Amino acid sequence: MKHAQTFSILIWLNKARGSAGQNALFARVTVNGKRSEISLKRGVHESKWDASACKVKGSSPEARSLNIYINEVKTSLYSIYQEMASNNEFISAEAIKIKFNCETTTRRTLIQTVYDHNEDMKRKIGVDVAKGTWTKFNTLEKKLRDYLRKHVKKTDVFLEQLDYSFVTDFEYYLRHYEKTSSNTTMKYIRMLKKIMNDTVRRNWLDKNPFQQFKCSFRWPEKVVITGDELKIIIERDFSIERLQLVKDYFVFSCFTGLAYIDIVSLKPTDISIGIDGNLWLVLKRHKTGNPVRVPILEQALKILEKYKGHPVAIQRGCVFPAISNQKLNSYLKEIGDICEIAKNLTFHLARHTFATTVTLSNGVPIESVSKMLGHSKITTTQIYAKVVEKKLSEDMDRLKQKLNEDLPTDMARTGLLQVSS
């Protein structure tokens, strides 16, 4: 089969096509004088286009990203031409266009896959997905785009090009260039692995290329409020209305285990009569969508009664008046100072306190605590059990020391009462 004698590629700006002030970019493939136009599905303003160099002017991130993409298109078109020539196929501009469009539509790419995943999540916000979760996946997409542009010198890569080295290089990039903490880096990679698992389920990949990468987390020790500290906060009344509201939010969380977003959006319909005839909280966690069923303890019930009929809460259709998480945490620091509690009070600390001081320390089985917290896995709840064990060990050490100090000399000497270590 006779091969084409001439072959050329021209990237040009179609001023007759485009939208939002941008003209459409096209690739013109010419084989033996016959042309075929390929839309690059990208646009650029006429003032930013260098027609002689066939590239975008300037060195902005957008300009560099688009110029990298243009080079990838040209490389792909040349590769198709060379492959057709080596296979002794009939070569024409239209045949090259067909092969190019076929490859770009059937072969999935990483950024395209992450983008589609995030768009699907966006449609489910408020139903099956929390907005905060969607935001985190959007941040992952941005960091992947930055990594590809800055270190791989590409705007995207095909899924089949991904391997173990890609994820380890991405980890290094996050740690050393983005200065991301160890745990946050692991969270991003865990999200990326989740998306890759989805590509396997959709038969876009045979296996997850990052499956062998183990995400290792270094969880800091949980800080909790002791029973005595909680009592101080409960018994303290504040004349300043904002501080009193924050105190009530905090104490309510200490006795229910609910996170901020679940309390601020708590509705009267989330309160119902349980199997025991008492009031229960029955809802789904905003963060995970997991069901939560919590018997309402007396301390929490008093707070509910206090805000029953509150005009601002009624107007919202919720149990409590609204307050932002940022203000809540800021005012908690004031409360900590006033109550002379030498701990950094944050609202999430209340959830930790419910798990440890209020429930596990009082003999509630860990399985029950896990259900009330809405954890997907009991291993998550076991972190709190370790805090309780550590506190118990410290208390016993103090007891041993006290007993040894208080023992009569003759008893200690004769061994009538010994406290082993």
C-alpha positions, 0 to 999 in steps of 0.5 A, a space after each residue: 500500500 502506498 503511503 502518504 507523501 506529505 503530512 502536516 499538523 496546524 493548530 489554529 484559532 477558529 474565529 467563527 466558533 466559540 463562546 463566552 468571548 473565546 474562540 475555538 481551537 482546532 487541529 488541521 491535519 493535511 495529508 497529500 494536500 487534503 485537509 480534515 479539521 479536528 475540534 480540540 474542545 478548548 477555547 482561547 481569547 483572540 488577543 492571547 493567541 500567537 498564530 505564528 507560534 501556534 500557542 497561547 501567549 504568556 506564562 500563566 498557569 492557564 496558558 502553560 496548561 493549554 500549551 501542554 495540551 496542544 503539544 499532547 494533541 500534536 504528539 498523538 496525531 503524529 503517533 497515529 500517522 506513524 502507526 498507520 504507516 508502519 502497519 501499511 494502512 491507507 492514510 488520509 486526513 479523515 482516517 487520522 481524524 477518525 482514529 484520533 476521535 475514537 481514541 479520545 472518546 473511548 480511552 478514559 483519562 484520570 482527570 476526566 474520571 475524577 471530574 465525572 466522579 465529582 460531578 456525580 457527587 455534586 448531584 447527590 449533595 444533600 441526599 447521599 453526599 455531604 457538601 463537605 465531602 464533595 469539597 474534599 474531592 474537588 480539592 483532590 482534583 485540583 491537586 491532581 491537575 497541579 501535579 500533572 501540570 507541574 511535574 508530569 508536564 501533562 494536562 491528563 494521562 490515560 488510566 492504563 498509564 497509571 501505576 504504583 510509581 504514579 501514586 508514590 510520586 503524587 504522595 511525594 509531591 503533596 508532602 514536599 511541594 504542597 507541604 501537606 501533613 501526613 494524615 491529609 496526604 493519606 486522606 487524598 490518596 485514600 480518596 483517589 484509591 476509592 475513585 480507582 476502585 470505581 473504575 474497576 467496577 465500571 470495567 474501565 480498568 482490570 485492577 486498581 493500580 494503587 491497590 498495593 499502596 497502604 495508607 498509614 495514618 498517625 492519629 493524635 491522642 484524643 483529648 476529652 473533658 473529664 467528668 469534673 470538668 464537664 460538671 464545671 461547665 454544666 453548672 456555670 451560667 453565662 449572662 452573655 446570651 451567645 456564650 450560653 447558647 454555645 455552652 448548651 450546644 457543647 453540653 448537648 453534644 457531650 450527652 448525645 455524641 452529635 457533631 456540629 452539623 447534625 445539631 445545627 440542622 436538628 429538626 423536631 421530626 428527628 425526635 421520636 418515641 423509642 422502643 422503651 417509651 422514652 425520647 430518642 434522637 433518630 437521624 442520619 449523619 450529614 457526614 456519612 449518611 449513616 443512621 444514628 439512634 441515641 436515647 436522650 439522656 436527662 441532661 440533653 433533655 433539659 436543653 431541648 426543653 429550654 429551647 422548645 418554642 424559641 422564636 429563632 429556632 421555630 423560624 428555622 424549623 430546627 431545634 436550636 438557633 443557628 450559630 456558625 462553627 467558626 464562632 462556636 469554636 471561638 466562643 468555646 475558648 472564652 468558656 474554657 478560660 472562664 471555667 479555668 479548664 486548661 484544654 483547647 476546647 473545640 466543639 468536636 471535643 464534645 463528641 469525644 467526651 460522649 464516647 469516653 467520659 459519658 459512655 465507655 467509662 460508665 460501662 456502655 458496651 463499645 458496640 452500642 457506642 459505635 452505633 450511637 456515634 454512627 461509625 461505619 466500623 467499630 475499629 473507629 470507635 476502638 480509638 476511644 476505648 484506648 483513651 479510656 484504658 489509658 485513663 484507667 491505667 493512669 488512675 490505677 497507677 495513682 491508686 497504687 502509689 497512694 496505697 503504698 504511701 499510706 500502708 503501715 510500715 509493719 504491713 508493708 514489711 511483712 507483706 500482709 498487703 502488697 500492691 503489685 505493679 
